[in-house]
Amino acid sequence: MEVPILKQGDFLIASIQSALTDADLMALRDAVVTKVGHFRSSGVIIDVTVLDVMDSFATRTLRDIAHMIRLRGAETVIVGIQPDVAFSMVQLGLTLEDVATALDLEEGIAYLSRRTKEIRKGVASRGR
Amino acid sequence: MGGKAAQGRMTNNETFYEVSGTLLRELVDHLRQNRSQLREEWARRISADKLLTAMSEEEIFAEATSIYDNYIEALETQTFETLQAYARNLSERIIPRGVETHEILGIVLQLRDVLARSLFSQYHVDVEKCNRMFDAYEPAANRVANTVALGFVEERERIIREQQEAIRELSTPVLQVRERLLILPMIGVIDPQRARQLTEQLLRGIRANRAKVVVIDITGVAAMDATVANHLVQTVEASRLLGATVIVTGLSPEIAQTLVNIGVDLGKMNTVAGLQGGIEEAERLLGYNVVHSLAAAGTELEA
């Protein structure tokens, strides 16, 4: 099932609706990385609230997406990981080390707003 | 020769089953007739052996009476349900008063002994009959003693299970101290099962309270083995996946050593010395600024 990618201001929201196959994940990766350039977005939120299983492939793909988005000049945050999922991920050693995570969509947007503000300030101060 | 012996035993058994019914009735009648005398004898021996010290003489006598009656009824009917229910009820009443397993076992075996002696003095003239009488009495009496003792132990185990459950519930509170700040005080011995439960409760708590920062205080944990320490680290990482920062406070020197020995990556762990320091750090992360109102007023006046 395809993942809808919504534009919300400066950010893109990829809201996963059902369990995803590996092919779906690859499609999501390609779509997000393309659209982030297309809409000139400064941040991407991937909402995984509905997922009650996260295997190593899904985790790796999410990490890859975050890295690719960073290379494209934007930020990524994964939101809505369920408590049980979080714990089993950690037990399997899938800790998404350098990827930002947040509790839910609201938190994710707050995080990205803060991040982009920081980055802009950094650029501005460097420019001076 | 061996075959003959076996045959002989079999016929013996057959006669045993035939007569045991009538014998048992005779036995029950005998015990009924001597009820008050035997019951007093029994109560006297309970006091003499200093059993059931938690109960008064009158209580012992009252309980002795009902146990005696139930005992005979069970012997007579050969059904143990009533006795079982009674034993459970009795245990429920006397366990909270500190009656021990050996006391219950002691009084039941005493009753068995008292009754056996009475039977012996009644029938010892006729050895053959006496033997058969005991053949009928012993299995039933054993079963009665077994039922009562088992009822007591089962009740006891039920209470222990209930208390364990209560301790488990009480010992893992996840508390909200400020908007988006949770504290989790860990106290006592952390075994892997409890560690797992703590983690589950914490992760649910983070979700339910929309927490951003969690302070785990382990001042009350004396020691931690490698498994549990690892679990703690996993909890910290899992909390991060939910978007919450964890601050661990109150690490004892022993636990600090354990963590270093198992090679925990302390870069991921945010540790602060005391609970106060942990809460202050959490407030800083959340952007709170706590000001002492009197001191603030004082400085204003000075200014």
Interface residues (C-beta under 8 A of the other chain):
Chain A: I78 V79 I81 Q82 P83 D84 A86 F87 M89 V90 Q91 T95 L96 T101 A102 L103 D104 E107 Y111
Chain B: T199 E200 L203 R204 I206 R207 R210 K212 Q234 T235 E237 A238 S239 R240 L241 L242 G243 A244
